[in-house]
Every structure is written in C-alpha cells, then in structure tokens.
Amino acid sequence: MELLVASAGACNPLWLSLSCEELRVFGVFETITRHIRSLPATLKELLQFIINRLTNEDQENNIHKVFFFCLASPLYARFPPLSRV
C-alpha cells in the first residue's frame, strides 16, 4: 500500500481510486508489487493503460463497439473528443 500511496499520481483522488480498482481486478498476488510499479503516474496515461487492458481482455471486441456507438451518438457532438482532454 505504501508503494501505491507514494506514487506521483496518488495526489489525484481519481488516479488513486482507478489504481485501486486495477489492483482489485489484477488477481496475481505474487506479482502485485511489479504491477503497482507499472502503473503510469498521470491520470491520462492510467486511463490509456486501463483501456488497453480492457481491449486486450475483450475477446468479442465489445469495448470497440461501445466506443464506435459513442462516436456515432448525437451526444458526441456536445463534448470534445477524448484526444483533446
């Protein structure tokens, strides 16, 4: 836990919450320290890390389908693209 709290991103509550959730679903206790060290220090990089994990684990491409539906949604025009965040 000290390693996680000492990370540069831990000052951001959302980063800390997402990191804890990543650790909860990680599942390999023997390598948890290495996994904590591999977590990116910025929120943007952590979100990319999580999305990459989700898409790699998604055998039926459901994540891609959801993103495409979001892009096709009329609500998308109201919000800036993720690349601008």
Phi, psi and omega in degrees: 000323179300320180298319180292313182292332180280352181294151181299328182281348185295345178286348177261116183301324179293318177301314182296318179296314180295322179296318178297320178295320177300317179293325179297321182269355184297305170087350180249090187300326183296334183244022184295324179297317178296322180293319178299317179294334181277351180291131179296154185274344180252155180297316180300314179293324178295318177297320176297319178301314181293316179297320176298317178297315180299316181290327177291327180276345185274099184284342182252012178059031179294325179297315179298320179298317180297316179298318179294321176296321178296318179295327181278350183288143175297336178293335181301325181293339181277341184241148179291150177299154181300333182293341179272349183286000000 
